[in-house]
Amino acid sequence: MGVVYHANYLNWFEIGRTEMIRELGFSYREMEEAGALLPVVDLDVKYHQPARYDDQVTVFTRMIDFSPLRIHYEYEVRRMSGEVPSDRDAGTMTGRVLSDPDAATMMALPGELLTSGTTRHVWLNRVWKPSRLDKNVPKLYDALKDTLLGRKE
């Protein structure tokens, strides 16, 4: 049909989360090696317009709620016309992390809105039991908390 398969947006959401963690100075591998797992427990997706093959898109990601046991992300996938608002060249899909907790931030983003959504996650340990991130990986907890509150390190 010439459009991106609907489930690919979920992969793009995951890339947005992964990039957010990376921008905080951690990798998902390090996070998991430290015993912090982050499965999706709830997902909401709204498809506004289809992405077409060869579109240049950016995934905007921000946390909208965070606690030692849970985290809630919000995403917008947008088709960019012209320049991609990112410092790195990542081909046709780039990520942008938004640290402003104000919901109005998402409404003022560049590009055409294609898909929006949210995911909710729970922090688990290696045996898949709920685990407090502030006790398990305190540096990551502090970095995420500071990001949500808009603080700079």
C-alpha positions as CSV (number, residue, x, y, z in Angstrom):
1,M,0.0,0.0,0.0
2,G,3.0,2.3,0.1
3,V,2.6,3.0,3.8
4,V,4.6,1.9,6.9
5,Y,3.1,-1.1,8.6
6,H,1.2,-0.1,11.7
7,A,3.2,-2.2,14.2
8,N,6.5,-0.4,13.1
9,Y,5.4,2.6,15.1
10,L,5.7,0.5,18.3
11,N,9.4,-0.1,17.3
12,W,9.8,3.6,16.8
13,F,8.4,4.2,20.3
14,E,10.9,1.8,21.7
15,I,13.7,3.6,19.8
16,G,12.5,6.8,21.5
17,R,12.7,5.3,24.9
18,T,16.1,3.8,24.2
19,E,17.5,7.1,23.0
20,M,16.1,8.9,26.1
21,I,18.0,6.4,28.3
22,R,21.1,6.9,26.1
23,E,20.9,10.7,26.4
24,L,20.9,10.3,30.2
25,G,24.3,8.5,29.9
26,F,23.0,4.9,30.2
27,S,22.3,2.1,27.7
28,Y,19.5,-0.4,27.9
29,R,22.2,-3.1,28.1
30,E,23.8,-1.5,31.2
31,M,20.3,-0.9,32.7
32,E,19.4,-4.6,32.3
33,E,22.9,-5.8,33.5
34,A,22.2,-3.8,36.6
35,G,19.0,-5.7,37.1
36,A,16.5,-3.1,35.9
37,L,14.0,-4.5,33.4
38,L,11.3,-2.3,31.9
39,P,8.4,-4.2,30.2
40,V,5.5,-2.4,28.6
41,V,2.3,-3.0,30.7
42,D,0.0,-0.6,28.8
43,L,0.0,0.8,25.3
44,D,-2.2,3.4,23.6
45,V,-1.6,4.4,19.9
46,K,-3.5,6.8,17.7
47,Y,-2.9,6.8,14.0
48,H,-3.5,10.3,12.5
49,Q,-1.8,10.0,9.0
50,P,0.2,7.2,7.5
51,A,4.0,7.4,7.1
52,R,4.9,6.6,3.6
53,Y,8.0,4.8,2.4
54,D,11.0,7.2,2.2
55,D,9.4,9.7,4.5
56,Q,11.8,11.3,6.9
57,V,10.3,11.0,10.4
58,T,11.3,12.1,13.9
59,V,10.0,10.4,17.1
60,F,9.6,12.9,19.9
61,T,9.6,11.2,23.3
62,R,9.0,12.5,26.8
63,M,8.2,11.2,30.3
64,I,4.8,12.2,31.6
65,D,4.9,10.4,34.9
66,F,7.6,8.6,36.9
67,S,8.0,6.9,40.2
68,P,10.4,4.4,41.8
69,L,8.1,1.6,40.4
70,R,6.6,2.9,37.2
71,I,7.3,5.1,34.2
72,H,4.9,6.6,31.6
73,Y,6.1,7.9,28.2
74,E,4.4,9.9,25.6
75,Y,5.4,9.9,21.9
76,E,4.7,11.7,18.7
77,V,5.9,10.4,15.3
78,R,6.1,13.3,12.9
79,R,6.9,13.6,9.2
80,M,9.5,16.2,8.7
81,S,9.7,18.4,5.6
82,G,13.2,19.6,5.0
83,E,15.6,19.5,7.9
84,V,15.3,17.0,10.7
85,P,15.6,18.8,14.1
86,S,18.4,16.6,15.4
87,D,22.2,17.1,15.7
88,R,23.0,13.7,14.3
89,D,22.4,12.1,10.9
90,A,20.3,8.9,11.5
91,G,18.9,8.3,8.1
92,T,15.1,8.5,7.7
93,M,14.2,8.1,11.4
94,T,15.6,10.2,14.2
95,G,14.7,10.6,17.8
96,R,14.2,13.7,20.0
97,V,13.9,13.6,23.7
98,L,11.7,16.3,25.3
99,S,12.3,17.1,29.0
100,D,9.7,19.8,29.3
101,P,6.9,18.3,31.5
102,D,4.4,20.8,30.1
103,A,1.9,19.0,27.7
104,A,1.8,22.1,25.5
105,T,5.3,21.2,24.4
106,M,4.0,18.3,22.4
107,M,1.5,20.5,20.6
108,A,4.1,23.0,19.3
109,L,6.4,20.4,17.6
110,P,7.5,20.8,14.0
111,G,6.4,18.5,11.2
112,E,3.1,16.8,10.4
113,L,1.7,14.6,13.2
114,L,1.5,11.0,12.0
115,T,1.1,8.9,15.2
116,S,0.8,9.7,18.9
117,G,0.8,7.3,21.8
118,T,1.7,6.5,25.3
119,T,3.3,3.5,27.0
120,R,3.3,2.6,30.7
121,H,6.0,0.4,32.2
122,V,6.9,-1.2,35.5
123,W,10.4,-1.6,36.9
124,L,11.2,-5.3,37.4
125,N,14.3,-7.1,38.7
126,R,15.9,-10.1,37.0
127,V,13.3,-12.6,38.3
128,W,10.5,-10.4,37.0
129,K,9.3,-9.1,40.4
130,P,8.5,-5.4,40.9
131,S,11.7,-3.5,42.0
132,R,12.2,0.0,43.2
133,L,14.5,1.7,40.7
134,D,15.7,4.2,43.4
135,K,17.1,1.2,45.4
136,N,18.2,-1.0,42.4
137,V,19.9,1.6,40.1
138,P,19.9,5.0,42.0
139,K,21.9,6.9,39.4
140,L,19.4,6.1,36.7
141,Y,16.5,6.9,39.0
142,D,18.1,10.3,39.8
143,A,18.8,11.0,36.1
144,L,15.2,10.2,35.1
145,K,13.7,12.2,38.0
146,D,15.8,15.2,37.1
147,T,14.8,14.9,33.4
148,L,11.1,14.8,34.4
149,L,11.5,17.8,36.6
150,G,13.5,19.7,34.0
151,R,16.7,19.9,35.9
152,K,20.1,19.9,34.2
153,E,23.1,18.0,35.5
